[in-house]
């Protein structure tokens, strides 16, 4: 597990949400130095802290653990992942339902 990359993704999502390190640390109930060490990969974060960070950033833990390479998943999948990263959990669920229904229709008629 590459903690530097996990920290980089946490920083990316934190900035996308407009949070400072202090704000995210407060939401996760950890110290600011601990948050800094997580983002720089200088410490291993525990599973409860990872889950709390994902919750505070409104992303899946997978989004923090893995870099979804668009060359592996295709450009369309990367585009969809980017859209979902900017959604609330409710919006992401609605979009998943829409995509599932569209896929079922395509399978039936195409």
C-alpha positions in Angstrom: 0.0 0.0 0.0 1.5 3.3 -1.1 0.7 5.8 1.7 2.2 8.7 -0.2 -0.3 8.2 -3.0 -3.2 7.8 -0.5 -2.1 11.1 1.1 -1.9 12.8 -2.3 -5.5 11.7 -3.1 -6.7 12.8 0.3 -5.1 16.2 -0.3 -6.7 16.4 -3.8 -10.2 15.7 -2.5 -9.7 18.0 0.4 -8.8 20.9 -1.9 -11.7 20.0 -4.2 -14.1 20.4 -1.2 -12.4 23.6 -0.2 -11.3 22.4 3.2 -8.1 23.4 4.9 -6.1 20.8 6.7 -7.4 22.2 9.9 -11.0 21.9 8.8 -10.6 18.3 7.7 -8.7 17.3 10.8 -11.5 18.8 13.0 -14.2 16.9 11.0 -12.2 13.7 11.4 -11.4 14.4 15.1 -7.6 14.1 14.6 -4.8 16.6 15.2 -3.6 18.9 12.4 -0.1 17.5 12.6 -1.5 14.0 12.2 -3.5 15.1 9.1 -0.4 16.7 7.7 1.6 13.5 8.2 -1.2 11.5 6.5 -1.2 13.8 3.5 2.6 13.6 3.1 2.6 9.8 3.6 4.8 10.1 6.7 2.4 8.0 8.8 0.2 5.0 8.2 -3.5 5.9 8.8 -5.8 3.5 10.6 -8.9 2.0 9.0 -11.3 4.1 11.2 -9.4 7.3 10.3 -9.5 6.4 6.6 -13.3 5.8 6.8 -13.8 9.1 8.7 -11.8 11.0 6.1 -13.8 9.4 3.3 -17.0 10.4 5.0 -15.9 13.9 5.6 -14.8 14.3 2.0 -18.0 12.5 0.7 -16.0 10.0 -1.3 -15.6 6.2 -1.2 -12.7 4.7 0.6 -11.7 3.1 -2.7 -11.3 6.6 -4.2 -8.7 7.3 -1.5 -7.0 3.9 -1.8 -6.8 3.5 -5.6 -5.9 5.7 -8.5 -8.4 4.9 -11.1 -6.2 4.9 -14.2 -8.3 5.9 -17.2 -6.1 3.8 -19.5 -7.2 0.7 -17.6 -10.9 1.6 -17.3 -11.3 3.5 -20.5 -11.8 7.2 -21.0 -15.6 7.0 -20.4 -15.2 5.3 -17.1 -12.6 8.0 -16.1 -15.1 10.7 -17.1 -17.9 9.1 -15.1 -15.6 8.7 -12.1 -14.7 12.4 -12.3 -18.3 13.3 -12.4 -19.1 11.1 -9.4 -16.2 12.6 -7.4 -18.1 15.9 -7.6 -21.4 14.5 -6.4 -23.0 14.1 -3.0 -23.7 10.5 -2.0 -27.4 11.0 -2.9 -26.5 12.4 -6.4 -24.1 9.5 -7.0 -26.8 7.0 -6.1 -29.3 8.7 -8.5 -26.7 8.7 -11.3 -25.9 5.0 -10.7 -29.7 4.2 -11.0 -29.9 6.2 -14.2 -26.9 4.4 -15.7 -28.2 1.0 -14.7 -31.6 1.7 -16.3 -30.0 3.1 -19.4 -27.8 -0.1 -19.7 -30.8 -2.4 -19.3 -32.6 -0.5 -22.0 -29.6 -0.7 -24.3 -29.3 -4.4 -23.7 -33.0 -4.9 -24.5 -33.2 -2.8 -27.7 -29.7 -2.8 -29.2 
